[in-house]
């Protein structure tokens, strides 16, 4: 690939990542409006919104985005080679990008005035309101940011490991992300660590299913047990301290 092609590829990657972030941000903002204007619990609205997004993707894959050379399978055309995100120094570049994003989010939450106010609103919205903070404004901006990061993650996954859109690509991502956020609380790095554990369990259980003849849902059972163990151990450590 020539330098000119490389430049076009980098611009294309940036456009795709920005598009994913914008779409995710809009989706998160919609859930924030449902929370602040209609008092819909964000845990419910965001999880249900995943099903709507998945159905929209199915429509696109069965109609306008369907690959005519895909043997009738509902999938998009493969991502062009110059738009793929590969590996560097033995690690996927997407993993490095995710760690950088996590560092930026940690700094935003812990080193900025907005982050302090957002944590106050999240922990005690009534006290935050009485203290003069706009609960709705911080809820909107926080869910806009969270949605944008989720959309960026989805775009990175498609450009990196997957290489194309297909049904079931993000079937369990919403639930796993919910578990990670529930366990992590306000700790960015706990969320990162649990996400890595969840990925290791899901990926590592695939050969176990083949060798032991386990059901395809065994990985999710193992993930649930791991989640419960982490919660119990964390609670006991918290009480001990």
C-alpha positions as CSV (number, residue, x, y, z in Angstrom):
1,X,0.0,0.0,0.0
2,X,1.4,3.3,-1.0
3,X,1.7,6.4,1.2
4,X,-1.2,7.9,-0.6
5,X,-3.4,4.9,0.0
6,X,-2.3,4.8,3.6
7,X,-3.4,8.4,4.0
8,X,-6.8,7.7,2.6
9,X,-7.0,4.6,4.8
10,X,-6.3,6.6,8.0
11,X,-8.8,9.3,7.0
12,X,-11.4,6.6,6.4
13,X,-10.7,4.9,9.7
14,X,-11.1,8.3,11.5
15,X,-14.4,8.9,9.7
16,X,-15.7,5.4,10.7
17,X,-14.7,5.9,14.3
18,X,-16.2,9.3,14.5
19,X,-19.4,8.0,12.9
20,X,-19.6,5.2,15.5
21,X,-19.0,7.7,18.4
22,X,-21.7,10.1,17.1
23,X,-24.2,7.3,16.6
24,X,-23.5,5.9,20.1
25,X,-23.6,9.3,21.6
26,X,-27.0,10.1,20.1
27,X,-28.3,6.7,21.4
28,X,-27.0,7.4,24.9
29,X,-28.4,10.9,24.8
30,X,-31.9,9.5,23.9
31,X,-31.7,7.3,27.0
32,X,-30.7,10.3,29.1
33,X,-33.7,12.2,27.9
34,X,-36.0,9.3,28.8
35,X,-34.4,9.3,32.2
36,X,-34.7,13.1,33.0
37,X,-37.9,13.8,31.2
38,X,-40.0,10.6,31.6
39,X,-38.2,9.1,34.7
40,X,-37.4,5.9,32.8
41,X,-34.7,4.0,34.7
42,X,-31.5,4.2,32.7
43,X,-30.7,0.5,33.4
44,X,-33.9,-0.5,31.7
45,X,-33.9,2.0,28.9
46,X,-30.3,1.3,27.9
47,X,-30.7,-2.5,27.9
48,X,-34.0,-2.3,25.9
49,X,-32.4,0.2,23.5
50,X,-29.8,-2.5,22.7
51,X,-32.6,-4.6,21.2
52,X,-33.8,-1.7,19.1
53,X,-30.3,-1.1,17.8
54,X,-29.8,-4.8,17.0
55,X,-33.1,-4.9,15.0
56,X,-32.1,-1.8,13.1
57,X,-28.8,-3.5,12.3
58,X,-30.6,-6.6,11.2
59,X,-32.8,-4.6,8.8
60,X,-29.7,-3.0,7.3
61,X,-27.9,-6.4,6.9
62,X,-31.0,-8.0,5.3
63,X,-31.6,-5.1,2.9
64,X,-29.4,-2.1,2.0
65,X,-26.1,-3.3,3.5
66,X,-26.4,-6.9,2.5
67,X,-23.3,-8.3,0.7
68,X,-24.5,-9.5,-2.8
69,X,-21.6,-11.9,-2.9
70,X,-22.2,-13.3,0.6
71,X,-24.0,-16.5,-0.5
72,X,-27.3,-15.2,0.7
73,X,-26.0,-14.6,4.3
74,X,-27.2,-11.5,6.1
75,X,-23.8,-9.7,6.4
76,X,-22.2,-6.6,5.1
77,X,-19.4,-6.5,2.6
78,X,-16.0,-7.1,4.2
79,X,-14.2,-4.0,5.4
80,X,-11.6,-2.8,2.9
81,X,-8.1,-3.8,3.7
82,X,-6.9,-0.2,4.1
83,X,-9.6,0.4,6.7
84,X,-8.8,-2.6,8.9
85,X,-7.0,-2.0,12.2
86,X,-4.4,-4.7,12.7
87,X,-1.8,-5.5,15.5
88,X,1.3,-3.9,16.7
89,X,4.1,-5.3,18.9
90,X,2.0,-8.4,19.4
91,X,-1.1,-6.6,20.7
92,X,-4.2,-5.5,18.8
93,X,-4.1,-1.7,18.2
94,X,-7.7,-1.6,19.3
95,X,-6.6,-2.9,22.8
96,X,-4.1,-0.1,23.0
97,X,-6.7,2.5,22.0
98,X,-9.1,1.1,24.6
99,X,-6.5,1.5,27.4
100,X,-5.8,5.1,26.2
101,X,-9.5,5.9,26.3
102,X,-9.8,4.4,29.8
103,X,-6.9,6.6,31.0
104,X,-8.6,9.7,29.5
105,X,-12.0,8.8,31.1
106,X,-10.2,8.2,34.5
107,X,-8.5,11.6,34.2
108,X,-11.8,13.3,33.2
109,X,-13.7,11.8,36.2
110,X,-11.0,12.3,38.8
111,X,-9.0,15.4,37.7
112,X,-11.6,17.7,36.3
113,X,-14.4,19.8,37.8
114,X,-16.9,18.2,35.5
115,X,-15.9,14.7,36.7
116,X,-16.3,15.7,40.3
117,X,-19.7,17.2,39.7
118,X,-20.8,14.2,37.6
119,X,-19.7,11.8,40.4
120,X,-21.7,13.8,42.9
121,X,-24.8,13.8,40.7
122,X,-24.4,10.1,40.2
123,X,-24.0,9.2,43.9
124,X,-26.6,11.5,45.3
125,X,-28.7,13.5,42.8
126,X,-30.9,15.0,45.5
127,X,-28.0,16.5,47.4
128,X,-26.4,17.6,44.1
129,X,-29.7,19.4,43.1
130,X,-29.8,21.2,46.5
131,X,-26.2,22.1,46.1
132,X,-27.0,24.0,42.8
133,X,-25.9,21.4,40.3
134,X,-28.0,20.7,37.2
135,X,-28.8,17.0,37.5
136,X,-30.3,16.8,34.0
137,X,-27.4,18.6,32.4
138,X,-24.8,16.3,33.9
139,X,-27.0,13.2,33.2
140,X,-27.2,14.2,29.6
141,X,-23.5,14.9,29.2
142,X,-22.5,11.7,31.0
143,X,-24.7,9.4,29.0
144,X,-23.8,11.2,25.8
145,X,-20.1,10.5,26.6
146,X,-20.8,6.9,27.6
147,X,-22.8,6.3,24.5
148,X,-20.1,7.8,22.3
149,X,-17.4,5.6,23.9
150,X,-19.7,2.5,23.4
151,X,-20.2,3.5,19.7
152,X,-16.4,4.0,19.4
153,X,-15.8,0.6,20.8
154,X,-18.3,-1.0,18.4
155,X,-16.5,0.7,15.5
156,X,-13.1,-0.5,16.7
157,X,-14.5,-4.0,17.0
158,X,-15.8,-4.0,13.4
159,X,-12.6,-2.5,12.0
160,X,-10.4,-4.8,14.0
161,X,-11.4,-8.3,15.0
162,X,-14.6,-8.7,13.0
163,X,-13.9,-7.1,9.6
164,X,-17.6,-6.9,8.7
165,X,-21.1,-6.5,10.2
166,X,-23.1,-9.7,10.8
167,X,-26.1,-10.7,13.0
168,X,-25.3,-11.6,16.6
169,X,-22.1,-9.4,16.5
170,X,-23.1,-7.6,19.7
171,X,-25.7,-9.9,21.1
172,X,-24.4,-10.0,24.7
173,X,-22.2,-6.9,24.8
174,X,-24.9,-4.8,26.5
175,X,-25.4,-7.3,29.3
176,X,-21.7,-7.8,29.8
177,X,-21.1,-4.0,29.8
178,X,-23.9,-3.7,32.4
179,X,-22.3,-6.3,34.6
180,X,-18.9,-4.6,34.3
181,X,-20.4,-1.2,35.2
182,X,-22.4,-2.7,38.1
183,X,-19.3,-4.3,39.6
184,X,-17.0,-1.4,38.9
185,X,-19.2,1.4,40.3
186,X,-17.3,4.6,39.8
187,X,-13.9,2.9,39.3
188,X,-12.8,3.0,35.7
189,X,-10.0,0.4,36.2
190,X,-12.3,-2.1,37.9
191,X,-14.5,-1.9,34.8
192,X,-11.5,-2.5,32.5
193,X,-10.3,-5.4,34.6
194,X,-13.7,-7.1,34.7
195,X,-14.2,-6.6,31.0
196,X,-10.9,-8.3,30.4
197,X,-11.9,-11.2,32.7
198,X,-15.3,-11.5,30.9
199,X,-13.6,-11.6,27.5
200,X,-11.1,-14.2,28.8
201,X,-14.0,-16.4,30.1
202,X,-16.0,-16.1,26.9
203,X,-13.1,-16.7,24.5
204,X,-11.4,-19.3,26.7
205,X,-14.6,-21.3,27.1
206,X,-14.9,-22.0,23.4
207,X,-12.3,-24.8,23.2
208,X,-13.7,-26.1,26.5
209,X,-17.1,-26.5,24.9
210,X,-15.7,-28.3,22.0
211,X,-13.5,-30.7,24.0
212,X,-16.0,-31.4,26.8
213,X,-19.1,-31.3,24.6
214,X,-20.7,-28.6,26.7
215,X,-23.7,-26.6,25.7
216,X,-23.1,-23.4,23.9
217,X,-24.5,-21.4,26.8
218,X,-21.9,-22.9,29.2
219,X,-19.7,-19.9,28.8
220,X,-22.4,-17.5,30.0
221,X,-23.0,-19.8,33.0
222,X,-19.3,-19.6,33.8
223,X,-19.3,-15.9,33.3
224,X,-22.3,-15.5,35.7
225,X,-20.6,-17.6,38.4
226,X,-17.4,-15.5,37.9
227,X,-19.5,-12.3,38.3
228,X,-21.1,-13.6,41.5
229,X,-17.8,-14.6,42.9
230,X,-16.3,-11.2,42.2
231,X,-19.2,-9.4,43.9
232,X,-19.1,-11.7,47.0
233,X,-15.3,-11.3,47.4
234,X,-15.5,-7.5,46.8
235,X,-18.3,-7.2,49.5
236,X,-16.3,-9.2,52.0
237,X,-13.1,-7.3,51.4
238,X,-15.1,-4.0,51.8
239,X,-16.5,-5.1,55.1
240,X,-13.1,-6.3,56.3
241,X,-11.5,-2.9,55.6
